[in-house]
């Protein structure tokens, strides 16, 4: 791409927090070429500004009325959404004890007033560059390198968080387990390079179907994918799965070695937890061996187990279809699995 056509990278965002408007103005002028500046004049306002703007770095005064800079830093570090954002104290305090305390509670640097503009710019640049590298490494750790969607690690972490949230707020959660039908035959017939391209295209279709902010599409392993659908009752999960089956079939990727049809298809097992279970957590038996399995909510692996059962049934019934497993927890309702009208003609 020609140099003049390359997109200009967006400036990082800095949150400047100080109860002295003059200090805010000075820092803004010093750093206006380095970043987009937002500001707050109190610790309470700083927390609100952080949620509104999600800054890349915070410049924080230590002594302010109300919520002090130290307390503001502690709150930022206690929140998972802001814990990894670097905080630099900019303050008139010069004693070693104050500086040590700031670093102990999570600050990455400490700048004394009156500030030296070149030093402030250099330190801000350094910490922004470190954050960018850290963010890039973190993204790599949760992204599948072949398909570009979430990997198994990200799936496991997200499922556990969404499971706990569903238990806490007593809302539904659904999970889809997706398998490309006869993928080994596809690799044998077309080669592994074509197989990788097939995986990427199916992953693209799955990720493109997850439209809600909390939904997660992940590569579970090999030719198997998973989709977490928080707040999704059975009807939405099943409709999602049916549309996905049709979308993959509609992509018409040739698969002459498949006994299911001439093109690539997927089988999907859908499982939905409708409401929390009364069974106490902490059972010791493996899920498959537990007589109370259908009504147990001891761990998110139970939902994976239900979706896997449904996926196995979809394959057993001829593939290229959706089988939904609804967890009808409560009383003697038990659970059920049923096939949907998504089988290939």
Order of alpha helices (4+ residues) and beta strands (2+ residues): beta-alpha-beta-alpha-beta-alpha-beta-alpha-beta-alpha-alpha-beta-alpha-alpha-beta-beta-alpha-beta-alpha-beta-beta
